[in-house]
C-alpha cells in the first residue's frame, strides 16, 4: 500500500514549553486530521552543520512521523501533501523563531501487507 512518510524534527529545549507544545500539536494534527496516527521518538542525538556559522552543532531532537494516505507517484496527491508541509514548516518556524530551520522530510513508503 503506497503512502507518504512525513517526518518533522523538533529540537529538544526542556526549558521552553513552546517546543513541547509544538511537538504535541504536530502529533495531534497528524493523528486527527491527516494520517490517523503518529509516532514520536524523543531525545535523538542530532548533529548538523550550521548554514549561518559553518560550525557543527550537536543537539538533541525529537521526531514526529506519520504515513499519510497518499501516493507519491500521483502528482496531485504529492503536491497536496507538500503544500500542507510548507504551511506546517512556516508555522513551526514562526513559533520556534529562534531556530535556524525546522527539518521536515517527505518520501514514498510502501506498507507490506499479507495477501
C-alpha positions, 0 to 999 in steps of 0.5 A, a space after each residue: 500500500 503506497 503512502 507518504 512518510 512525513 517526518 518533522 524534527 523538533 529540537 529538544 529545549 526542556 526549558 521552553 514549553 513552546 517546543 513541547 507544545 509544538 511537538 504535541 500539536 504536530 502529533 495531534 494534527 497528524 493523528 486527527 486530521 491527516 494520517 490517523 496516527 503518529 509516532 514520536 521518538 524523543 531525545 535523538 542525538 542530532 548533529 548538523 552543520 550550521 548554514 549561518 556559522 559553518 560550525 557543527 552543532 550537536 543537539 538533541 531532537 525529537 521526531 514526529 512521523 506519520 504515513 499519510 494516505 497518499 501516493 507519491 507517484 500521483 502528482 496531485 496527491 504529492 503536491 497536496 501533501 507538500 503544500 500542507 508541509 510548507 504551511 506546517 514548516 512556516 508555522 513551526 518556524 514562526 513559533 520556534 523563531 529562534 531556530 535556524 530551520 525546522 527539518 521536515 522530510 517527505 518520501 514514498 513508503 510502501 506498507 507490506 501487507 499479507 495477501 
